[in-house]
Amino acid sequence: MDNDESIESMRKREADAASPDAVSNVPEESEEARAERVRIWRGLALPALVLGLLATILVYGNPASVTMPLFVIAVIAFFRHVMRLSGIQKPKRGSLFCFAVMLLLALSDCLTDNAFIITCNNIGICLVLAVALLHNFCDDRLWRLGTYFARMIRCAGGTVESLGDAVSDLLVWRREAGKGSRTVIYALAGAAISAPLLAVVISLLCSADERYAAQLGWLFGHVQPGPAMRVCLFSAASVLVAYCTSRFLLKGNLPSDVKERRQFPAAVALTALTLFCLVYISFVLSQFVPPPDGASYAGTAREGFFQLLAVSVINVIIVQAVLARFGDCAPLKVLLSVFCACTYAMIASAALRMFRYIGHYGQLTFLRVLVLWTLAVLSLLLAGQAAQVFSRRFPLFRYGFAVTCACYVALSLARPDYWIADYNLSRLEQDGTKLSFRDITELEMLARKTSCDAASAFERAGMLCVDFACDALGRHVAESFDYRDVLREKLGDKPFTPRSWNFSRARARRIVQE
């Protein structure tokens, strides 16, 4: 009797395992949890698929064109949909600023040809988007810079973890879906099953008709397997990232609370800051001593610039550490004020050295512009830290975030290569249409070190095609320099389509064609 019952139970388990719904078995969950999975899948699957396809069409292999603003608009619309799905009907205050920064950086992508600026723009778009999402899905009023980065890392890990949730959502939706929804799945399964047999049929038809084979050969000749596979992988990855990131945010697993930081005795900071201030005051006073005989301010300007820049960055970090880890007392405020004043003096000294160096050699480079921009941003960030010294309630992170975004957007939209070329070209010593050998060397270096953004400056200065004549190595040299040849090398033979349209490259192409 017992044996008959065991045999019957085994048959029942085998029948259950062979049933069509066995593939959709998921861990037992409550009815509410399954309904929530179905709701999320229905709300996220199609928008994530559309966003992934748009990423492939607009961005793949095309990071700096007029399609970037369109893609950023699509990303903003997608995550606004995710917010509504989670119950956030109206973005928090400050979200519009983040969205505006993202759009301006995307606009800068299609206006410039500077590879460094384009890379920083796209990284900046991702970081600002992450800040906007954390701001809306968490209570970030007490967060500091380190908290934001920790939550970003947690969100990246949560995106990978949510791959399992994506599969479970699909399986639950598959089991709970109606007949119409299942028909789509069955249709996809039918297409997958028929693919091998369809390949055999196509090969037979090609062998039967040479014209049909030639037409298919032309079609597949333009579709290379390697690039096609990379496009498919990029599209699939974009869909998964969009869905899984949204899925993790909807779970609400990101903690909003901030752990209390350990506070150290103020005497530690007072002693350290006193020693630093004594050294810095002595250094500042030494700047008023005239240089020794024969020494040139311009000749020694570059020697100490990078050291002063490093000290300025270290000082900003020290002030932030003191504000975060030490208590609030009057002597500490006084020392921090002196410390900030000394830091400002060093920033000013570093900037003055760089201006003297540029004035002495008469050349601007992108690196020199970048370090001057860094000094300006450091001075603004230090002003926010000085404000927090006297008012611990001052929102330093939000202030620093806004200042950094605004300053970088200004740098990005300014197209620094154009102004660098314009300044350097105005400093060249011209003798009618003739240039010296030294000038022509600097001209060639400028042309090759700047992007297509500088083309307008060369055209405006009349330096598209110039002659030079001089004595070099004991013989008379008469040569010409054609900037349009350099532009042809930069533009290459890449096709110029509406999808890849970039205003800076279009302007350079116009100059080459004329």
Phi, psi and omega in degrees: 000314179296322180295320179298320180294321179293321178296319180295321178292323178296318178297321180295319179295319178296321179294321178295321181292330181274355182290152182297331183280000182293329181290343183261010180294133179230164177305141182301127178227164178290164180297324179294320180294319179294319178297323178293321177297317179296319180296317181292318180298315180295328181277336186250330190300306183293314177300321178295321178296317179296317180296320178297319178293321177295321177299320179292318184287319189267326193247329187302122181063019187211065189276000186215071180212184182292349179281342181297312176301324178296319179293319179297321176299318178296319179296316179297317179297321180297312183285337170295323175295320178297320178299316179296324179296330180270359179099002178271099183281328183231127179299151179292164178298133183103343181293322181297325176298316179297316180295321179296319178298317179300316180293321180293321177293321176295323176295322178297327179303320184271359179257345185236161176242005181287116185297321180296315179297317181298316179298314179295325177300312184290323174295319179297322178299316179296316181294317180293322176298317178298317178297318180297319180293315178297323179297324184273329184265353181225163173268098188255021184296330182255009184284148173250181183300315180297324179295319179298314181295322178296319179290326177297317178295320178296322179293321178296318176294322179295330177296319178292319179298329185284358174301321176296321178295323179298318178294316179296320177301316180297316183293318179294317178298321178299320182283324184270348186288159178281183183296321181298319180291324179293331180300323179298316179297317180295325178295318177296321178296320178297320178296319180294322181290323184280348185301312180298315180294325179295324178296321178295317181297317180297320179295322178294319179295322178295321178288337180277332184222116183291325180295318177296320179295322179293320179296315178293324178297320177296320181295309183286342175292334178266356177245098182277137185299319183297302177301322179298320178294320179295321177297316179297317179295319178298317180296315180296318179296321179296317179297315182295318180297316180298314183290313186290323176297315178296321180297320179292319179295323180291335178290337178069035181270000179279121180288142179260342184285154179243128180291143177292128180276145179292131180261131180264159179300140183295337181298329178297311181292322181298316180295313182296315181294325178298315179296316179298316183296322178298317179295316183292322179295319178296323179292317180297318179295327181292341180289341180274353178280129181294152181291157178296163181300134178089348180275145181245133176301316183292323182293329181257008185295315185288337186300318184255003186295309186293329175295318179293323177297317179297318179296322179296317178297316179299320180296319177299320178293320180298315180300318180296319179295319179295317180296329184273331191246355183234154184290177183255114178215158186298312179301323180293323177298318181296313181295320178295325177296316177296319180298316179295320179297318178295322178296320176298321179297321179289323176297316179297320179295318179295318179295319179297320177299318181292319178297320178295320179296315179295317180295325182290316184266348175066027182228134170256143172230165180297323180296320180293320176296320182294320181287326175295320175298319179299318178298320179296318179293320178300319180295323178290319178296322179295327176297320176295321177294321177297323177294323180287338176300320183265346177215102183294346178278354181299126182286082187294318182296314181296321177297311180297321179297313181295317181295314181296316179298313182297317181293320181289321177300319178298316178296318184292317182284343183286347183051072186301331180299325179296313183290327175297312180295320181297318180293313183293322179292326179290340181268353180291137178278113182256146175232084187066240178257009183255141177236153177283167180298321179295319180295318182292329176294315177296324180295317179294319178297318179297318181296323184274336181270348178256159181275187179295347177300333183280355184299320181295324179294318178297318180294318181295325181275358181070032183251023180292322178215113184228158178251154172218150181217130180196175175262117180231126179057038176078010178224157181280130182244131175226106184228176177226154178238128180242109181294335181293332175295321178295320179296322179298321177295320181291319182285328180067202181249025180291141179294143182251097185247166176303328179293323184259019184294126175230128188295322180294316179291326178295320178294318178295321179295323177297318180296320179295317182290329180281000000 
